[in-house]
Amino acid sequence: MNASDKRRALKQKLAGPDIVVAPGVFEMISVRLADSMGFDCLYMTGFGTVASYLGEPDAGLATYTDMVNRVAAFCGAARTPVVCDADTGYGGLLNVAHTVRGYERAGAAGIQLEDQEFPKKCGHTPGRRVIPVEDMVKKIKVAKETREDPNFQIIARTDARTSLGLDEALRRAEAYGKAGADVLFVESPESPEELEKIGRSFELPKLVNVVEGGRTPQLPPLEYQKMGFSLAIYPASGFLAVSQALEKVYTQLKTPQTTLGPGTDLMKFEAMCQLMGFQAVWDFDKAHAD
């Protein structure tokens, strides 16, 4: 599918009765693997992408240039629609317009914008502060008027729950929906009761952010669906699993300095070659061999 087809497919899925489960992708191997598994949507996680690309915390250190580079790479490699984290839009209203234009042209199916102050912080970490609701409303309006494809999804996230309470977060989400957001994202609700209240408060599609070890209760996707959510993202699952596996195998290389034995759980090298597209290389070499 081309970018327009991906956006149309995602919009239709989000309007349907079944919840869309989106794994977090954070570098090219995770993109290729998740893309091969038949998901309806992938989610480019800011935390994981900044960590893998820059080796830095997700604390406002990545620039627009850093991230649009990753958007283009991820979306160019994936047949699946990819929703991409864009933090605060990397500045003021002109920056938001520039970011929306860049992400859309890079192939994203949707963009996530949040109402944190700059520099932003990861949603399940302390110290987050939000801008006035009126300022975020302007950002959403600019994003809507800037996009060229009406199927390009604008996801409006509020981080007000942690510092200002759920009622303020709901008030903000309502304002963002009226401003033109396609999907509403109330970050870090802290109980099933809060999730249920969010789910029944809005007619627009709603996103739930499922972070293992984070603030929001981890429930089966069907439970989120019953609460009224359309999209469940799992941004951390992939990089947490990879980091755990790397720590294990690197420990084995350190002591007893071998990956032999039943304790090592590795993908087969041949399978990895297939995943990364070596078959096309081998076929090309065979076709053009002297």
PyMOL commands that set and color helices and strands:
alter all, ss='L'
color gray80, all
select helices_A, chain A and resi 3-15+28-35+46-54+64-77+93-105+133-146+160-164+166-179+192-199+221-227+237-254+269-275+278-287
alter helices_A, ss='H'
color red, helices_A
select strands_A, chain A and resi 20-25+42-44+82-85+110-114+153-158+183-186+206-209+231-234
alter strands_A, ss='S'
color yellow, strands_A
deselect
rebuild
show_as cartoon
